[in-house]
Amino acid sequence: MRYRLGLDLGTNSIGWWMVKLDKAGRACGSLGGGVRIFSDGRNPKDGTSLAVQRRVPRSMRRRRDRYLGRRSDLMNHLIAFGLMPSDESERKALEALDPYELRAAALDHPLLPHELGRALFHLNQRRGFKSNRKTDSDDKETGVVKERISELRTRIEKSGARTLGEFLHKRRLKGRIVRARPEAGFYPERAMYEDEFDLIRQQQNSHHSLTAEQWDALKDIIFFQRPLKPVDPGWCLFETGEKRAHRALPLTQEFRMVQEANNLRVTSPGEPTRRLTLEERDKVLGHLRKKKELKLDAMLKLLKLSSGSTVNLFDDHRSTIKGEETAARLGHKEIFGDAWFNLSTEERTGIVRTLLDTEKPEEIERIAQQQWGLSEAAAKKLAGKSLPDGHSRLSEKAIAKLLPIMEDQGLNYAEAVEQVPEYGHHSDFRPDEARDTLPYYGEVLARHCVGADPSAPKKNEVAHWGRLANPTVHIGLNQIRRVVNRLIEIHGKPEEIVIELARELKMSKEDKDKARRTNSEHETSNRRREEQIRAAGVAPSPHLLRKLRLWEEQKVGSANLCPFTGQPISFEMAISAATEIEHILPFSKTLDDSMANKVVCLIEANRAKRDRSPFDAFHTNPTIAGRKYVYDDILFRADNLPANKRWRFHPDAMDRFVNDERDFLDRQLNETKYLSRIARSYLSNLYNEKAEGRMRVRAIPGRLTAMLRGKWGLSALLPGHNMAGGEDAPKKNRNDHRHHALDAFVIANTTQGLLKRVADLNADADRKRLVDEVPDPWDNFDREELRSQLARLTVAHKADHGTPGRKGKTTGALHNDTAYGIVGPGKNGNTIVVSRTPLARFATPKDMDKGLTGIRDKALRDALIVAWDAFKEAPLETSSPDDEDSRRKPKNPAMAFAEMVATQGIELNRRKVKVRRVRMCEELGVVAIKDRKTGKPYKAYKPDGNAFNEIYELPNGNWVSVVIRRFDANQTDFNSANFRPHPAARKVMRLHIDDLVAIDEGEQRRVLRVVKMSGQTITLADHFEGGALKSRDSDKEDPFRYLGKSANVLKSMGLRRVGVDEIGRLTDPGPRRVEDGGKAA
């Protein structure tokens, strides 16, 4: 059977549809379709990879394990060297010694062997911050740490202390903080501890029998630092076996600059668009090689072009072309200066390689002074300087072949690739042979993968072939493989595959003419604005031009007003620092940096609005910094703005942006583009397109799909379309997963001929008129048949049943992160537990009132409650104005109280006690962690999530649910029989989240998905229902409602678990009957 397959590729879904083809290859009927839903491998709350959530705790565990190993190793050596007693009780007694006092005393007086051991052991407890050039250079947090390190050095010098330990001992005697806490205002670095170790060694060496080798062994243990694991850059697109070149290398930088310079196109008034001449191109390259960037006005001046000329790579979103980033950084006057540009390419490359390969700043400083002739100050600057991060798509070998062609002939990248015989077309990576089914993508897309280990067994595909770094794309391609291979198994290989590629249609002639007219108007206006700015004695800049453009839009009557305050903004204010450009809807949440999302406002209004929408910031009519903001007045002023800005001030602006302006976040849309592009290359392995001389796998623009769906009246085929857009303009119902299949139907019917017709007609018709001229998919097209096929479709949800071969094991967090101490049994099977909680966590007075009552220590609890009651009546100053430890301003009485207690202390048992954390008691349902040796529980965690639901039938015929926690299911001795509710109970079925079940409603079968399970309630939703189900369930205007029933009630409804494969084929054992003992067929 000949058919064309349409694929709608999303980040967590695949819609597919098969269209029957006649002998001429034209669509002639619908064969059906389906939807596959799966996890995209990201946290739904913030979009971060789930791998990050696993990696961070894993790194913490590794650091803890390494610390414990280092501590054990150090203790063994101290015992062996006679610096610690071998008896554990004697070592425990040494904890009474003040290590800070010993560290200070070691500089002037001989210490006893065990005292010296105690001091050295304490150095290992906290070793200070150690900078790593590869990870720290551009880290903001690291910048703060380095500032505090510098502050600490200054304090140590002022105090007259010789070492960090002596400085901390003096602080301790004064009752000051010795730990590196935020309010302390300082942070130690590793070098301070190493210097102290060396000085202690120098002073104590003559008083002890330690050899030089023993001293060195102790230092190596205490200060050992594991080197970073190198990053796998991935494989070159063209050269087999060659790794991608680092972006910081001079060769890579030159390749990028030549590429951009060769792509430049200039349009001068009255002249056609042209390329730069080689002479002009070389002038641009000469500038880029020595400067950080090149701006448009500087380029026009450099090339002696008229001010009305335009350059293609410059627009509202891009005002500069990057120069050689490496040279701009290393050629800085405080590092190499002009000498950098006098070095040969080989010398510069060698220096960059050394900088990339060396982690330790002190090592760079040594090499820079000894080998490169830099001064000490320049070497320090170099050691702290970062280089451009990332890698090119090509290896140095490939760049070395392409760069001379591009430099000599002025060709762009694609043209240069065609000049290298072994490379061919730059995007033609089609295979030379057709495969019967799709293999693991890493086998055929090796150039895109990282982490490959050819020595790993091939059955472990990911380890052997590597994988894409993007988890969403990795999961998506694996699901494409499963869906397409299943379709091939059942229906044979498709004649063609059409996939939706999320990119825009090419612009029509009218659009291009309109864009040119708009650009011309902007150029004229900008020239006028430049003259106005110069007349005011200020140098024009793209930023000021944008500010003036926005300022002119904000005219109400005779004045240009700040939209938030209503205060007039004069021309002088508009071009000064008194005003700023502000995103109407926060850029961090919308990623919308267009002019339609910007206004000019007073700087104080910008600070008041912060990172919020106008509604979120001002709908309560707040008074901020003495100024009253009235939301209704803001809306009035917004009504005078262009239409594309007005709605952004309304209460529903953020919801409208998400739902209407962009159906998905930009990040997700970009991933969709990437997935579609990679998927097209992957799917082409089913055919030998080169030999056949035709394209079997095609990608189409996404906007065309929406147009055709509307023209063919398909949005109305799914229930709920009226809610999405209304009767007059039905829109795709995104709350119904079947819309993916509907899109796939459109995609399958989007032929090359239709694309060409759309492109041709687009020059003379707007989009709404265009769709009226597009014919139905085929003659006698029956929408009701399509509606029927959609109604019969079963959405295939990918349930997580854990790792194959590990019975009962499921994936996911076993428990939450907080470890609790066990106090004793509580009520209803719960446990009374205790945990340490920062007092500052009680951030409001109400929280503080409630939180203090839960403190376990009665004396501390009573003392804090008394202090808190007194503090509320008369708040105390947390610190004096000149207190060097004061670094934060309290936000409210509760925060002020927590800071006061931590820095000044409270009266407890007739002495001052500083309190930062308290031990809180609470009654929770927890799981106990037992000691592996003794079997006794020593800590507990709150379990996080349920693994599955076991449904049992009791002897009386009733069904009951037993929910198995994920923690229990992953125990080595887990046996579900241990959770049997009755010795004679019979297990009926096991249900996981996203499993499909069926019930009977009259003569009709209803297929539902397991959404959640708790206690005796199983919550279900129809298999096709999507969106935010919890919100929809509580929305009175949404007809969707959960079906939440007990297992016994569901038994009466004929509940049974049904199987579904990747393409939605249902395996239903049929209704359970009493006469067959309740067993399904």
MORA-V406766 format. One record per pair of residues at least 6 apart in sequence whose ideal C-beta (glycine too) atoms are under 8 Angstrom apart, sorted by the first residue. I is the first residue (numbers start at 1). GAP is how many residues later the second one is. If there is no record, write none. Layout:
i: <I;I>
gap: <GAP;GAP>
This chain:
i: <1;1;1;1;2;2;2;2;2;2;3;3;3;3;3;3;3;3;4;4;4;4;4;4;4;4;4;4;5;5;5;5;5;5;5;5;5;5;6;6;6;6;6;6;6;6;6;6;6;6;6;6;6;6;6;7;7;7;7;7;7;7;7;7;7;7;7;8;8;8;8;8;8;8;8;8;8;8;9;9;9;9;9;9;9;9;10;10;10;11;11;11;11;11;11;11;11;12;12;12;12;12;13;13;13;13;13;13;14;14;14;14;14;14;14;15;15;15;15;15;15;15;15;15;16;16;16;16;16;16;16;16;16;17;17;17;17;17;17;17;17;17;18;18;18;18;18;18;18;18;19;19;19;19;19;19;19;19;20;20;20;20;20;21;21;21;22;25;25;26;27;27;27;27;27;28;29;30;30;30;30;31;32;32;32;33;33;33;33;33;34;34;34;34;34;34;34;35;35;35;35;35;35;35;35;35;36;36;36;36;36;36;36;36;36;37;37;37;37;37;37;38;38;38;38;39;39;39;40;40;40;40;41;41;41;41;41;41;41;42;42;42;42;42;43;43;43;47;47;47;49;50;51;57;66;70;70;70;70;71;73;74;74;74;74;74;74;75;75;75;77;77;77;77;78;78;78;78;78;79;79;81;81;81;81;82;82;83;83;83;83;83;83;83;84;84;84;84;84;84;85;85;85;94;94;94;97;97;98;99;99;99;99;100;100;100;100;100;100;101;102;102;102;102;102;102;103;103;103;103;103;103;103;103;103;103;104;104;104;104;104;105;106;106;106;106;106;106;107;107;107;107;107;107;108;110;110;111;111;111;113;116;116;116;119;119;120;120;120;120;123;123;123;123;123;124;124;126;126;127;127;127;127;128;128;128;128;128;128;128;128;129;129;129;129;129;129;130;130;130;131;131;131;131;132;132;132;133;133;133;133;133;133;133;133;133;134;134;134;135;136;137;137;137;138;145;148;148;148;148;149;149;149;149;151;151;152;152;152;152;152;152;155;155;155;156;156;156;159;159;161;161;162;163;163;163;163;163;164;164;164;164;164;165;168;171;171;172;176;177;177;177;177;180;180;180;181;182;182;183;183;183;183;183;183;183;184;184;185;185;185;190;190;193;193;194;194;197;197;197;201;201;205;227;228;232;232;233;233;233;233;233;233;234;234;234;234;234;234;234;235;235;235;235;235;235;235;235;235;236;236;236;236;236;236;236;236;236;237;237;237;237;237;238;238;238;238;238;238;238;239;239;239;239;242;242;242;242;243;244;244;244;244;244;245;245;245;245;245;245;245;245;246;246;246;246;246;246;247;247;247;247;247;247;247;248;248;248;248;248;248;248;248;249;249;249;249;249;250;250;250;250;250;250;250;251;251;251;251;251;251;252;252;252;253;253;253;253;253;254;254;254;255;255;255;255;255;255;256;256;257;257;257;257;257;257;258;258;258;258;259;259;259;260;260;260;261;261;261;261;261;262;262;262;262;262;262;262;262;263;263;263;264;264;264;264;264;264;264;265;265;265;265;265;265;266;266;266;266;266;266;266;266;266;266;267;267;267;267;267;267;268;268;268;268;269;269;269;273;275;276;276;276;278;280;281;283;283;284;284;284;284;284;287;287;287;287;287;288;288;288;288;288;289;289;289;289;290;290;290;290;290;291;291;292;292;292;292;293;293;293;293;294;294;294;294;295;295;295;296;296;296;296;296;299;299;299;300;300;300;300;307;308;308;310;310;313;316;316;316;317;319;325;325;326;326;326;326;327;327;327;329;329;329;329;330;330;330;330;330;330;331;331;331;331;332;332;334;334;334;335;335;335;335;335;336;336;336;336;336;340;343;351;352;354;354;355;355;355;356;358;358;361;361;362;364;364;364;365;365;365;365;365;366;368;368;368;368;368;369;369;369;374;392;394;398;401;401;402;402;402;402;405;405;405;405;406;406;406;409;409;411;413;414;414;414;417;417;417;417;418;418;418;428;429;429;430;430;430;430;431;431;431;431;432;432;432;433;434;434;434;434;435;435;436;436;437;437;437;437;437;438;438;438;438;438;438;438;438;439;439;440;440;440;440;440;441;441;441;441;441;441;442;442;442;442;442;442;442;442;443;443;444;444;445;445;445;445;446;446;446;448;448;449;449;449;449;450;450;450;450;451;451;451;452;452;452;453;453;453;454;456;456;457;457;458;467;468;468;468;470;470;472;472;473;473;473;473;476;476;477;477;477;477;479;479;480;480;480;482;483;483;484;484;484;486;486;486;487;487;488;488;490;493;494;495;496;496;496;497;497;497;497;497;498;498;498;498;498;498;498;499;499;499;499;499;499;499;499;499;500;500;500;500;500;500;500;500;500;501;501;501;501;501;501;501;501;502;502;502;502;502;502;503;503;503;504;504;505;505;505;505;505;505;506;506;507;508;508;508;509;509;510;510;510;522;525;526;526;529;529;529;529;529;530;530;532;532;533;533;533;533;533;533;534;536;536;536;538;538;543;544;546;546;546;547;547;547;547;547;548;548;549;550;550;550;550;550;551;551;551;551;551;551;552;553;553;553;553;554;554;554;554;554;554;554;554;554;554;555;555;556;556;559;559;560;560;560;560;561;561;561;561;562;562;562;562;562;562;562;563;563;563;563;563;563;563;563;564;564;564;564;564;564;564;564;564;565;565;565;565;565;565;566;566;566;567;569;569;569;573;573;574;577;578;578;579;579;579;579;580;580;580;580;580;581;581;581;582;582;582;582;582;582;582;583;583;583;583;583;584;584;584;584;584;584;584;584;584;585;585;585;585;585;585;585;586;586;586;587;587;588;589;589;590;590;590;591;591;591;592;596;596;596;596;597;597;599;599;601;604;604;605;607;608;608;608;608;608;608;609;609;610;613;613;613;614;614;614;614;614;614;615;615;615;615;615;615;616;617;618;618;618;618;619;619;620;621;621;621;621;622;622;623;634;635;635;638;638;638;638;639;647;647;648;650;658;662;663;664;676;677;680;680;680;683;684;684;686;686;687;687;689;689;689;698;700;700;700;704;704;704;705;705;705;705;706;707;707;707;707;707;708;708;708;708;708;709;709;709;709;709;710;711;711;711;712;712;712;712;712;712;713;714;714;714;714;714;715;715;715;715;715;715;715;715;716;717;717;717;717;717;718;718;718;718;718;718;719;719;720;720;720;720;721;721;721;721;722;723;723;723;724;724;724;724;724;724;725;732;732;732;733;734;734;735;735;735;735;735;735;736;736;736;737;737;737;737;737;738;738;738;738;741;741;742;745;749;754;757;758;758;761;761;762;765;793;793;794;794;794;794;794;794;794;795;795;795;795;796;796;796;796;796;797;797;797;797;797;797;798;799;799;799;799;799;800;800;800;800;800;800;801;801;802;802;802;802;802;803;803;808;808;808;808;808;809;809;810;810;810;810;810;810;812;812;812;812;813;813;813;814;814;814;814;814;814;815;815;815;815;815;815;816;816;816;816;818;818;818;819;819;819;819;820;820;820;820;820;820;820;820;820;821;821;821;821;821;821;822;822;822;822;822;822;822;822;823;823;823;823;823;823;824;824;825;825;826;826;826;827;829;830;830;830;830;831;831;831;831;831;831;832;832;832;833;833;833;833;833;833;834;834;834;834;835;835;835;836;836;836;836;837;837;837;837;837;838;838;838;839;839;839;839;839;839;839;839;839;840;840;840;840;840;841;841;842;842;842;842;842;842;843;843;843;843;844;844;845;845;845;845;847;848;848;848;848;848;849;851;852;852;852;852;853;853;854;854;854;855;855;855;855;855;855;856;856;856;856;857;857;859;859;860;860;860;860;863;863;863;864;864;864;864;867;867;867;867;868;871;871;871;871;872;875;875;875;876;876;876;878;878;878;878;878;878;878;879;879;879;879;880;885;888;890;890;901;901;901;902;902;902;903;904;904;905;905;905;905;906;906;906;907;924;925;925;926;926;926;926;927;927;927;927;927;927;927;928;928;928;929;929;929;929;929;930;930;930;931;931;941;943;943;943;943;944;944;945;945;946;946;946;946;946;946;946;947;947;947;947;947;947;947;948;948;948;948;948;948;949;949;949;949;949;949;949;949;949;949;950;950;950;950;950;950;950;950;951;951;951;951;951;951;951;951;951;951;952;952;952;952;952;952;952;952;952;952;953;953;953;953;953;953;954;954;954;954;954;955;955;955;957;958;958;959;959;959;959;959;959;960;960;960;960;960;961;961;961;961;961;961;961;962;962;962;963;963;963;964;964;968;968;976;976;980;988;989;989;990;991;991;991;991;991;992;993;993;993;993;994;994;995;995;995;996;996;996;996;996;996;996;996;996;996;997;997;997;997;997;997;997;997;997;997;998;998;998;998;998;998;998;998;998;999;999;999;999;999;999;999;1000;1000;1000;1000;1001;1005;1006;1007;1007;1007;1007;1008;1008;1008;1008;1008;1009;1009;1009;1009;1009;1010;1010;1010;1011;1011;1011;1011;1011;1012;1013;1016;1016;1017;1017;1017;1018;1018;1018;1018;1018;1019;1019;1019;1020;1020;1020;1020;1021;1021;1021;1021;1025;1025;1029;1029;1032;1032;1033;1033;1033;1045;1047;1051;1051;1054;1054;1055;1056;1056;1056;1056;1056;1056;1058;1058;1058;1058;1059;1059;1059;1060;1060;1061;1069;1069;1070;1070;1071;1072;1072;1072>
gap: <19;30;490;491;18;19;20;21;23;493;15;16;17;18;28;488;491;492;14;15;17;23;490;491;492;493;494;744;11;12;13;479;482;489;491;492;493;743;9;10;11;12;13;27;491;492;493;494;738;739;740;741;742;743;744;7;8;9;473;490;491;492;493;672;676;737;740;6;7;8;491;492;697;732;733;735;736;739;467;471;490;491;663;666;667;670;466;662;730;29;461;465;653;657;660;661;664;25;26;27;28;460;22;23;24;25;724;727;21;22;462;465;466;469;726;18;19;20;724;725;726;727;728;729;17;18;19;20;467;471;725;728;1047;13;14;15;16;724;727;728;730;731;12;13;14;15;469;473;476;730;8;10;11;12;726;729;730;758;7;8;9;10;11;6;7;474;6;470;471;752;721;722;724;750;751;750;749;715;755;756;759;460;757;760;761;708;711;712;756;760;707;759;760;761;762;1029;1030;702;703;705;706;758;760;761;989;1029;443;446;447;759;760;762;1026;1027;1028;700;758;759;760;761;989;437;441;759;760;436;759;761;431;432;435;436;8;9;10;430;431;433;434;6;7;8;429;430;6;7;10;618;620;621;422;421;420;760;160;54;151;152;154;53;148;46;47;50;144;147;148;9;16;46;137;140;141;144;6;39;42;43;140;6;7;36;129;133;137;31;127;30;31;33;34;37;125;127;7;10;30;33;34;37;6;9;29;20;23;24;18;21;74;19;20;22;23;22;65;68;69;72;78;68;9;13;14;16;17;20;16;19;20;60;62;63;65;66;93;97;59;61;62;65;66;6;10;13;59;94;97;98;55;56;59;92;93;96;95;94;97;8;93;96;95;84;88;92;46;81;77;80;98;102;42;70;73;74;99;97;98;54;62;63;66;95;96;36;59;60;61;62;63;64;65;16;20;58;59;60;61;59;60;95;11;15;58;230;96;227;228;222;225;226;227;228;231;250;251;253;94;222;225;93;6;247;248;249;248;42;32;37;38;39;37;38;39;40;34;35;12;34;35;36;37;40;12;31;729;8;11;36;8;11;6;9;37;29;32;33;36;37;24;28;29;31;32;31;10;6;7;6;709;6;7;708;726;6;7;8;735;705;706;702;703;704;705;716;719;720;701;703;699;700;702;33;35;29;30;25;29;22;25;26;14;18;10;132;131;218;219;10;11;12;13;158;217;9;10;157;213;214;215;216;6;7;8;9;211;212;213;214;217;6;7;8;157;158;159;161;162;211;156;157;161;192;210;156;157;160;179;182;184;185;155;156;158;159;153;154;155;156;152;147;148;149;150;151;6;7;146;147;149;150;151;154;6;106;110;144;145;146;6;9;141;142;143;144;145;77;78;104;107;108;139;140;141;77;100;103;104;147;74;76;77;95;98;99;102;94;98;145;148;149;152;140;144;147;71;72;73;74;135;35;70;149;137;139;144;147;148;151;66;136;28;31;32;65;66;67;27;145;148;149;147;153;154;53;61;62;15;20;23;24;27;13;14;19;144;148;149;150;151;49;50;149;11;12;17;20;47;48;49;8;9;10;11;46;47;7;8;9;10;37;39;43;44;45;46;6;7;42;43;44;45;37;38;40;41;37;39;40;39;135;8;27;134;132;23;129;19;20;10;15;18;19;37;7;11;12;15;36;6;33;34;35;36;34;35;38;52;33;34;37;41;51;32;37;30;31;33;36;27;28;29;30;8;26;27;29;24;25;247;15;18;23;24;246;6;12;22;6;7;9;11;220;215;219;209;213;8;230;278;279;276;223;62;63;22;26;61;62;13;14;21;6;56;57;58;6;10;21;22;52;55;6;7;9;10;49;53;43;44;47;39;43;46;47;50;7;36;38;42;46;8;8;21;35;10;13;9;27;32;31;6;9;22;23;21;15;18;19;11;14;15;17;18;13;6;10;11;14;15;6;7;10;8;7;8;25;19;22;11;14;15;18;6;11;14;15;6;7;10;7;10;8;13;11;12;13;6;7;8;9;6;7;8;262;18;252;251;254;259;260;13;253;254;257;256;258;259;255;251;252;253;254;250;251;52;57;47;48;51;52;249;42;43;46;47;244;245;247;248;42;246;21;22;25;38;41;27;36;37;40;237;241;7;10;19;20;22;23;24;25;18;22;238;241;23;233;236;237;6;19;20;20;230;16;17;18;19;16;17;18;19;12;15;16;12;13;14;10;11;13;10;7;8;6;7;6;7;6;9;210;201;204;199;203;198;201;202;205;199;203;198;201;202;205;319;583;199;202;203;580;579;580;13;199;202;575;576;577;7;576;6;198;573;193;192;201;200;201;202;186;189;199;200;201;199;200;201;202;249;250;252;177;180;181;184;198;199;200;201;248;176;199;200;201;202;205;243;244;247;172;175;176;179;198;199;200;201;167;170;171;174;199;200;170;198;199;197;199;196;198;199;253;254;257;253;256;8;254;255;256;254;255;253;254;256;27;24;19;23;11;15;16;19;20;10;15;16;39;6;7;11;12;15;42;6;35;36;39;6;37;38;31;35;49;52;27;28;32;34;53;26;27;46;31;45;48;49;50;9;18;20;23;28;49;8;46;88;89;92;6;7;8;9;15;45;46;83;86;87;6;85;81;84;9;10;8;9;10;14;6;7;8;76;6;7;17;38;39;40;43;36;38;51;71;74;75;78;86;37;38;41;44;45;50;54;65;70;36;37;39;40;62;64;67;68;71;35;10;31;33;6;29;26;26;24;25;21;22;23;24;20;21;22;23;26;17;18;19;16;17;18;19;23;24;27;7;9;10;14;15;13;14;15;29;30;61;64;65;69;7;12;28;63;68;69;72;25;26;27;6;10;23;22;65;7;64;67;74;75;76;65;46;48;49;52;48;51;42;46;8;21;23;24;18;9;14;16;17;19;21;8;9;7;35;40;41;17;20;24;34;35;39;16;34;35;36;38;39;38;12;11;12;13;16;12;32;11;7;8;9;10;6;7;6;15;14;15;7;8;10;11;7;6;9;9;6;7;7;71;8;23;22;17;18;19;14;12;13;10;11;9;10;6;7;8;54;47;50;55;46;51;54;38;41;42;45;26;51;60;63;64;67;38;41;42;63;66;6;23;33;34;37;61;60;61;63;34;62;64;65;69;71;70;28;31;32;69;72;6;9;10;15;16;17;18;27;14;25;66;69;70;73;15;18;20;21;24;72;14;17;13;15;16;319;9;10;11;12;8;10;314;315;6;7;8;9;10;11;6;7;10;11;6;292;293;290;291;292;297;303;305;288;289;290;58;286;287;288;289;52;55;57;286;49;52;48;41;28;20;17;12;16;9;12;8;8;231;271;202;213;229;266;270;271;272;214;228;229;269;264;265;266;267;268;197;198;199;212;226;263;196;193;194;195;196;211;10;11;12;192;193;194;9;191;6;7;8;9;145;6;8;139;161;162;166;168;160;161;137;138;156;159;160;182;132;133;135;154;131;132;153;127;129;130;152;153;156;112;126;127;128;129;152;125;126;127;128;17;123;124;16;120;121;122;13;14;15;104;106;119;120;121;122;12;13;14;98;118;119;9;10;11;106;115;116;117;118;8;9;10;11;33;98;7;8;6;7;6;97;98;96;96;93;94;95;96;92;93;94;95;97;109;89;90;91;88;89;90;91;93;107;22;85;86;87;84;85;87;81;82;83;84;14;80;81;82;83;60;78;79;25;58;59;62;63;76;77;78;79;55;58;59;62;76;6;10;6;8;9;10;52;56;48;49;51;52;48;50;27;47;48;49;47;20;45;46;49;50;19;69;9;12;13;16;8;12;66;67;68;6;9;63;64;65;66;62;63;64;65;61;62;49;50;48;53;55;58;43;44;45;37;42;51;54;30;34;39;40;29;22;25;26;29;21;18;21;22;20;24;28;8;12;18;21;22;25;26;6;7;24;25;6;18;11;6;9;13;14;15;12;13;14;11;8;10;7;8;9;10;6;7;9;6;18;17;18;14;15;16;17;13;14;15;16;38;40;41;9;11;12;8;9;10;11;12;6;7;8;6;7;26;22;23;24;25;22;23;20;21;17;18;19;20;47;67;68;17;18;19;21;22;23;45;15;16;21;42;43;44;12;13;14;15;41;42;43;61;64;69;11;12;13;14;26;29;37;40;8;9;10;11;36;37;38;39;40;96;7;8;10;28;29;30;33;34;35;36;6;32;33;34;35;125;6;27;28;30;31;27;29;30;121;90;93;29;87;88;89;91;92;21;25;56;87;88;52;54;55;56;57;85;86;17;18;19;50;51;52;12;15;6;11;11;14;7;90;67;68;67;6;19;22;27;66;18;17;18;19;20;15;16;14;15;62;11;12;13;14;27;61;62;63;64;70;10;11;12;13;23;53;58;59;60;61;7;8;9;10;56;57;58;60;70;6;7;9;51;54;55;56;6;53;54;71;52;63;16;15;16;51;59;12;13;14;15;35;11;12;13;14;16;8;9;10;8;9;10;18;31;7;6;30;31;27;28;29;26;27;28;29;32;23;24;25;22;23;24;25;8;19;21;22;7;15;11;13;6;8;7;8;9;8;8;21;27;17;18;17;12;13;14;15;16;24;8;9;10;11;7;8;9;6;7;6;11;12;10;11;9;6;7;8>
